[in-house]
Amino acid sequence: MRQRFEVLRERLLRAGVAPRHVRRYINELEDHWNDLVREAIAKGTRRAAAEADALVRLGDENDLAAAMLERRELCALLARHPWASFAFGPLAMLVGSIIAALLIEAGVLSIISHFYKNPMHRPPPEWFMLSVAAWNAVPTFVAPLAIALLFVVLGSRQRISAGFTLLSVVVVCLLGGFQQLTFVDNGYHGELSFGSGLLPPFPHDLIVQGLLSAVVSASIAIGTWWFLTRQAKFTMAASSAAMVD
C-alpha cells in the first residue's frame, strides 16, 4: 500500500468501512493516480510535478472519504454491532467448540469401544490416554486462545476500539480457561465428563487451573494486540512524516 493513501485508508477503517472495500477503493485510486501521472509525464511534465498534480486532480481527502462514508452498506458487521460481535461472538464460538469437541470425542470413543474388545479389562495404553488428554485441551485452552487471537486480528484490521477488542479477549480466555474435559478408563469402565470452575461446588483445582490458563492465553492475545496496534501507529506516523516531506 503506497503511503500517499495510507491516511485515507486509516480514516475509512476507523469509520467502520469493511477492510475489503477499503482495499479495493485504495487500489482503484492508486491505479487512477498512476494513469494521471503517466499522462502528465507523456506531455512533458516533470515526475514530481506530475505526481503532485495527480493528487490534486483526484480530489480532496475529505471528498474521497465522503464517497465511501456515505454508503453505509459498506460498513463491516463488526463496526455496526461491536457489542454483539465482540461480547457474544467469542462466547458463542467458545460454547460451540466445547460442544463439538464433546460430540466428536464421544463418537470416537463409542466407535473404539464397539470394535475394540477388552476381555482382560486392561487399562488403555498410556499413549492413548495422552492423546485424549491433548484433545481435551483443544476446546479448553487452544480454542479460547485461537478465538481471542481471531478477534484481536479482526479488531486491529477494522480499527475497533481497544475496549471492545480487550472485552472479547477477557470473555473467551476467562470463560474458556475454567472449563475442563476429562476422560478416565480403568479397564472396566470409561467415563467422559465435563467440569467447570464457575459452577457449584466450584472445585478448587479447576479454579486454580482456570486462573492460570486465563492469564497465559490472555497475555498472549493482549501481547499480540499491543504489537498490531503499535505497528499500525508506526505505519501512520511514517505516512504522515512522508506526506509532510
C-alpha positions as a LaTeX table, in Angstrom:
\begin{tabular}{lrrr}
\hline
Residue & $x$ (\AA) & $y$ (\AA) & $z$ (\AA) \\
\hline
Met1 & 0.00 & 0.00 & 0.00 \\
Arg2 & 1.54 & 3.31 & $-1.04$ \\
Gln3 & 1.95 & 5.86 & 1.72 \\
Arg4 & 0.11 & 8.59 & $-0.14$ \\
Phe5 & $-3.26$ & 6.94 & 0.56 \\
Glu6 & $-2.41$ & 5.48 & 3.97 \\
Val7 & $-4.08$ & 8.31 & 5.89 \\
Leu8 & $-7.25$ & 7.90 & 3.84 \\
Arg9 & $-7.15$ & 4.15 & 4.37 \\
Glu10 & $-6.82$ & 4.58 & 8.13 \\
Arg11 & $-9.66$ & 7.09 & 8.19 \\
Leu12 & $-12.02$ & 4.77 & 6.35 \\
Leu13 & $-11.16$ & 1.80 & 8.56 \\
Arg14 & $-11.74$ & 3.82 & 11.71 \\
Ala15 & $-15.08$ & 4.95 & 10.30 \\
Gly16 & $-16.15$ & 1.31 & 10.05 \\
Val17 & $-15.79$ & 0.62 & 6.34 \\
Ala18 & $-15.06$ & $-3.07$ & 5.76 \\
Pro19 & $-11.36$ & $-3.74$ & 5.01 \\
Arg20 & $-12.12$ & $-5.45$ & 1.68 \\
His21 & $-13.98$ & $-2.36$ & 0.45 \\
Val22 & $-11.20$ & $-0.08$ & 1.67 \\
Arg23 & $-8.59$ & $-2.21$ & $-0.06$ \\
Arg24 & $-10.50$ & $-2.18$ & $-3.35$ \\
Tyr25 & $-11.10$ & 1.58 & $-3.17$ \\
Ile26 & $-7.46$ & 2.37 & $-2.42$ \\
Asn27 & $-6.32$ & 0.11 & $-5.25$ \\
Glu28 & $-8.67$ & 1.93 & $-7.64$ \\
Leu29 & $-7.32$ & 5.31 & $-6.50$ \\
Glu30 & $-3.78$ & 4.03 & $-6.88$ \\
Asp31 & $-4.46$ & 2.86 & $-10.44$ \\
His32 & $-6.14$ & 6.15 & $-11.34$ \\
Trp33 & $-3.26$ & 8.12 & $-9.81$ \\
Asn34 & $-0.74$ & 6.12 & $-11.85$ \\
Asp35 & $-2.72$ & 6.79 & $-15.02$ \\
Leu36 & $-2.77$ & 10.51 & $-14.33$ \\
Val37 & 0.97 & 10.57 & $-13.63$ \\
Arg38 & 1.79 & 8.69 & $-16.83$ \\
Glu39 & $-0.48$ & 11.00 & $-18.80$ \\
Ala40 & 1.21 & 14.12 & $-17.41$ \\
Ile41 & 4.73 & 12.76 & $-17.94$ \\
Ala42 & 3.85 & 11.90 & $-21.53$ \\
Lys43 & 3.00 & 15.57 & $-22.04$ \\
Gly44 & 6.43 & 16.62 & $-20.77$ \\
Thr45 & 5.67 & 17.35 & $-17.11$ \\
Arg46 & 8.37 & 16.52 & $-14.60$ \\
Arg47 & 7.56 & 13.47 & $-12.45$ \\
Ala48 & 7.44 & 15.33 & $-9.13$ \\
Ala49 & 5.03 & 17.89 & $-10.55$ \\
Ala50 & 3.04 & 15.17 & $-12.26$ \\
Glu51 & 2.60 & 13.26 & $-9.01$ \\
Ala52 & 1.53 & 16.36 & $-7.09$ \\
Asp53 & $-0.89$ & 17.37 & $-9.84$ \\
Ala54 & $-2.36$ & 13.84 & $-9.92$ \\
Leu55 & $-3.22$ & 14.06 & $-6.23$ \\
Val56 & $-4.92$ & 17.41 & $-6.79$ \\
Arg57 & $-6.92$ & 16.06 & $-9.72$ \\
Leu58 & $-8.07$ & 13.05 & $-7.69$ \\
Gly59 & $-9.69$ & 15.39 & $-5.20$ \\
Asp60 & $-9.53$ & 16.46 & $-1.59$ \\
Glu61 & $-9.14$ & 13.72 & 1.02 \\
Asn62 & $-12.46$ & 14.72 & 2.62 \\
Asp63 & $-14.24$ & 14.29 & $-0.70$ \\
Leu64 & $-12.56$ & 10.95 & $-1.33$ \\
Ala65 & $-13.55$ & 9.73 & 2.12 \\
Ala66 & $-17.11$ & 11.03 & 1.81 \\
Ala67 & $-17.62$ & 8.97 & $-1.33$ \\
Met68 & $-17.23$ & 5.83 & 0.79 \\
Leu69 & $-18.66$ & 7.00 & 4.10 \\
Glu70 & $-21.99$ & 7.94 & 2.53 \\
Arg71 & $-22.56$ & 4.29 & 1.62 \\
Arg72 & $-23.47$ & 2.70 & 4.94 \\
Glu73 & $-23.83$ & $-0.71$ & 3.33 \\
Leu74 & $-20.05$ & $-0.79$ & 3.02 \\
Cys75 & $-19.62$ & $-0.75$ & 6.80 \\
Ala76 & $-18.48$ & $-4.02$ & 8.34 \\
Leu77 & $-20.76$ & $-6.00$ & 10.62 \\
Leu78 & $-18.16$ & $-5.79$ & 13.38 \\
Ala79 & $-18.24$ & $-1.99$ & 13.25 \\
Arg80 & $-22.04$ & $-1.78$ & 13.10 \\
His81 & $-22.62$ & $-4.14$ & 16.03 \\
Pro82 & $-19.44$ & $-4.19$ & 18.16 \\
Trp83 & $-21.22$ & $-5.28$ & 21.36 \\
Ala84 & $-22.80$ & $-8.31$ & 19.72 \\
Ser85 & $-19.67$ & $-9.13$ & 17.76 \\
Phe86 & $-17.03$ & $-8.79$ & 20.47 \\
Ala87 & $-19.00$ & $-9.85$ & 23.56 \\
Phe88 & $-21.38$ & $-12.55$ & 22.37 \\
Gly89 & $-19.44$ & $-13.67$ & 19.29 \\
Pro90 & $-16.48$ & $-15.14$ & 21.22 \\
Leu91 & $-18.85$ & $-16.70$ & 23.76 \\
Ala92 & $-20.88$ & $-18.42$ & 21.04 \\
Met93 & $-17.75$ & $-19.70$ & 19.34 \\
Leu94 & $-16.37$ & $-21.00$ & 22.66 \\
Val95 & $-19.58$ & $-22.87$ & 23.54 \\
Gly96 & $-19.73$ & $-24.28$ & 20.03 \\
Ser97 & $-16.14$ & $-25.53$ & 20.21 \\
Ile98 & $-16.74$ & $-27.28$ & 23.54 \\
Ile99 & $-19.93$ & $-28.94$ & 22.33 \\
Ala100 & $-18.26$ & $-30.01$ & 19.09 \\
Ala101 & $-15.26$ & $-31.44$ & 20.95 \\
Leu102 & $-17.55$ & $-33.39$ & 23.31 \\
Leu103 & $-19.62$ & $-34.84$ & 20.49 \\
Ile104 & $-16.58$ & $-35.79$ & 18.41 \\
Glu105 & $-14.79$ & $-37.39$ & 21.34 \\
Ala106 & $-17.89$ & $-39.27$ & 22.49 \\
Gly107 & $-18.43$ & $-40.55$ & 18.95 \\
Val108 & $-14.83$ & $-41.70$ & 18.52 \\
Leu109 & $-14.75$ & $-43.39$ & 21.93 \\
Ser110 & $-18.04$ & $-45.13$ & 21.14 \\
Ile111 & $-16.64$ & $-46.47$ & 17.86 \\
Ile112 & $-13.43$ & $-47.65$ & 19.57 \\
Ser113 & $-15.35$ & $-49.42$ & 22.33 \\
His114 & $-17.55$ & $-51.13$ & 19.74 \\
Phe115 & $-14.66$ & $-52.59$ & 17.74 \\
Tyr116 & $-12.01$ & $-52.99$ & 20.45 \\
Lys117 & $-12.76$ & $-55.82$ & 22.83 \\
Asn118 & $-11.03$ & $-55.86$ & 26.20 \\
Pro119 & $-11.88$ & $-59.16$ & 27.93 \\
Met120 & $-8.93$ & $-58.81$ & 30.32 \\
His121 & $-10.11$ & $-55.33$ & 31.37 \\
Arg122 & $-6.70$ & $-53.80$ & 30.89 \\
Pro123 & $-6.48$ & $-50.01$ & 31.20 \\
Pro124 & $-5.92$ & $-48.17$ & 27.91 \\
Pro125 & $-2.26$ & $-47.67$ & 26.91 \\
Glu126 & $-0.56$ & $-44.50$ & 28.06 \\
Trp127 & $-0.21$ & $-43.09$ & 24.55 \\
Phe128 & $-3.97$ & $-43.35$ & 24.08 \\
Met129 & $-4.76$ & $-41.52$ & 27.32 \\
Leu130 & $-2.19$ & $-38.82$ & 26.48 \\
Ser131 & $-3.80$ & $-38.39$ & 23.06 \\
Val132 & $-7.23$ & $-37.99$ & 24.64 \\
Ala133 & $-5.85$ & $-35.51$ & 27.18 \\
Ala134 & $-4.28$ & $-33.48$ & 24.36 \\
Trp135 & $-7.60$ & $-33.46$ & 22.50 \\
Asn136 & $-9.43$ & $-32.33$ & 25.66 \\
Ala137 & $-7.05$ & $-29.38$ & 25.91 \\
Val138 & $-8.16$ & $-28.12$ & 22.49 \\
Pro139 & $-11.58$ & $-26.68$ & 23.48 \\
Thr140 & $-10.41$ & $-25.54$ & 26.93 \\
Phe141 & $-7.09$ & $-23.86$ & 26.11 \\
Val142 & $-6.22$ & $-23.93$ & 22.41 \\
Ala143 & $-9.69$ & $-22.86$ & 21.21 \\
Pro144 & $-10.07$ & $-19.91$ & 23.65 \\
Leu145 & $-6.63$ & $-18.63$ & 22.67 \\
Ala146 & $-7.34$ & $-19.09$ & 18.96 \\
Ile147 & $-10.69$ & $-17.32$ & 19.25 \\
Ala148 & $-9.11$ & $-14.47$ & 21.23 \\
Leu149 & $-6.38$ & $-14.07$ & 18.59 \\
Leu150 & $-9.00$ & $-14.12$ & 15.84 \\
Phe151 & $-10.91$ & $-11.21$ & 17.40 \\
Val152 & $-7.66$ & $-9.37$ & 18.12 \\
Val153 & $-6.75$ & $-9.57$ & 14.43 \\
Leu154 & $-10.27$ & $-8.62$ & 13.33 \\
Gly155 & $-10.37$ & $-5.72$ & 15.77 \\
Ser156 & $-6.98$ & $-4.50$ & 14.62 \\
Arg157 & $-7.88$ & $-4.72$ & 10.92 \\
Gln158 & $-11.16$ & $-2.87$ & 11.47 \\
Arg159 & $-9.66$ & $-0.41$ & 13.98 \\
Ile160 & $-12.24$ & $-1.39$ & 16.59 \\
Ser161 & $-11.78$ & 0.41 & 19.90 \\
Ala162 & $-9.45$ & $-1.17$ & 22.43 \\
Gly163 & $-12.33$ & $-1.64$ & 24.87 \\
Phe164 & $-14.29$ & $-3.96$ & 22.60 \\
Thr165 & $-11.23$ & $-5.89$ & 21.46 \\
Leu166 & $-9.98$ & $-6.47$ & 25.00 \\
Leu167 & $-13.52$ & $-7.38$ & 26.09 \\
Ser168 & $-13.52$ & $-10.26$ & 23.61 \\
Val169 & $-10.15$ & $-11.43$ & 24.93 \\
Val170 & $-11.30$ & $-11.36$ & 28.55 \\
Val171 & $-14.60$ & $-13.10$ & 27.82 \\
Val172 & $-13.19$ & $-16.00$ & 25.86 \\
Cys173 & $-9.98$ & $-16.53$ & 27.86 \\
Leu174 & $-11.65$ & $-16.28$ & 31.25 \\
Leu175 & $-14.64$ & $-18.47$ & 30.47 \\
Gly176 & $-12.64$ & $-20.94$ & 28.39 \\
Gly177 & $-9.92$ & $-21.43$ & 30.98 \\
Phe178 & $-12.32$ & $-22.52$ & 33.72 \\
Gln179 & $-13.78$ & $-25.39$ & 31.70 \\
Gln180 & $-12.39$ & $-28.93$ & 31.72 \\
Leu181 & $-12.96$ & $-32.08$ & 29.72 \\
Thr182 & $-11.70$ & $-35.31$ & 31.26 \\
Phe183 & $-11.73$ & $-38.96$ & 30.30 \\
Val184 & $-10.87$ & $-41.79$ & 32.67 \\
Asp185 & $-10.85$ & $-45.51$ & 31.97 \\
Asn186 & $-9.72$ & $-48.19$ & 34.42 \\
Gly187 & $-10.36$ & $-51.06$ & 32.02 \\
Tyr188 & $-13.78$ & $-51.81$ & 33.45 \\
His189 & $-15.45$ & $-48.50$ & 32.87 \\
Gly190 & $-14.66$ & $-45.40$ & 30.83 \\
Glu191 & $-16.17$ & $-42.02$ & 31.59 \\
Leu192 & $-16.09$ & $-38.75$ & 29.68 \\
Ser193 & $-17.03$ & $-35.77$ & 31.83 \\
Phe194 & $-17.25$ & $-32.00$ & 31.68 \\
Gly195 & $-16.44$ & $-29.78$ & 34.64 \\
Ser196 & $-16.40$ & $-26.05$ & 35.26 \\
Gly197 & $-14.74$ & $-23.96$ & 37.92 \\
Leu198 & $-17.54$ & $-21.42$ & 37.50 \\
Leu199 & $-20.29$ & $-23.80$ & 38.63 \\
Pro200 & $-21.07$ & $-25.20$ & 42.10 \\
Pro201 & $-19.38$ & $-26.71$ & 44.01 \\
Phe202 & $-16.59$ & $-24.55$ & 42.49 \\
Pro203 & $-13.77$ & $-27.14$ & 42.53 \\
His204 & $-10.58$ & $-25.60$ & 43.84 \\
Asp205 & $-8.36$ & $-27.35$ & 41.29 \\
Leu206 & $-10.44$ & $-26.05$ & 38.40 \\
Ile207 & $-10.37$ & $-22.51$ & 39.78 \\
Val208 & $-6.56$ & $-22.57$ & 40.03 \\
Gln209 & $-6.29$ & $-24.15$ & 36.58 \\
Gly210 & $-8.73$ & $-21.62$ & 35.16 \\
Leu211 & $-6.86$ & $-18.62$ & 36.53 \\
Leu212 & $-3.54$ & $-19.93$ & 35.21 \\
Ser213 & $-4.97$ & $-20.77$ & 31.78 \\
Ala214 & $-6.79$ & $-17.44$ & 31.53 \\
Val215 & $-3.68$ & $-15.44$ & 32.45 \\
Val216 & $-1.47$ & $-17.28$ & 29.94 \\
Ser217 & $-3.89$ & $-17.13$ & 27.00 \\
Ala218 & $-4.97$ & $-13.54$ & 27.73 \\
Ser219 & $-1.34$ & $-12.44$ & 27.99 \\
Ile220 & $-0.55$ & $-13.92$ & 24.57 \\
Ala221 & $-3.65$ & $-12.35$ & 23.00 \\
Ile222 & $-3.10$ & $-8.93$ & 24.59 \\
Gly223 & 0.57 & $-9.01$ & 23.60 \\
Thr224 & $-0.47$ & $-9.70$ & 20.02 \\
Trp225 & $-2.99$ & $-6.85$ & 20.16 \\
Trp226 & $-0.32$ & $-4.48$ & 21.50 \\
Phe227 & 2.06 & $-5.45$ & 18.70 \\
Leu228 & $-0.56$ & $-4.97$ & 15.96 \\
Thr229 & $-1.68$ & $-1.64$ & 17.44 \\
Arg230 & 1.89 & $-0.40$ & 17.71 \\
Gln231 & 2.59 & $-1.49$ & 14.14 \\
Ala232 & $-0.46$ & 0.41 & 12.87 \\
Lys233 & 0.60 & 3.56 & 14.75 \\
Phe234 & 4.12 & 3.27 & 13.37 \\
Thr235 & 2.77 & 2.97 & 9.82 \\
Met236 & 0.56 & 6.01 & 10.32 \\
Ala237 & 3.42 & 8.05 & 11.76 \\
Ala238 & 5.67 & 7.10 & 8.84 \\
Ser239 & 2.95 & 8.02 & 6.35 \\
Ser240 & 2.34 & 11.40 & 7.99 \\
Ala241 & 6.07 & 12.16 & 8.02 \\
Ala242 & 6.36 & 11.20 & 4.36 \\
Met243 & 3.45 & 13.44 & 3.42 \\
Val244 & 4.99 & 16.39 & 5.27 \\
Asp245 & 8.30 & 15.85 & 3.49 \\
\hline
\end{tabular}
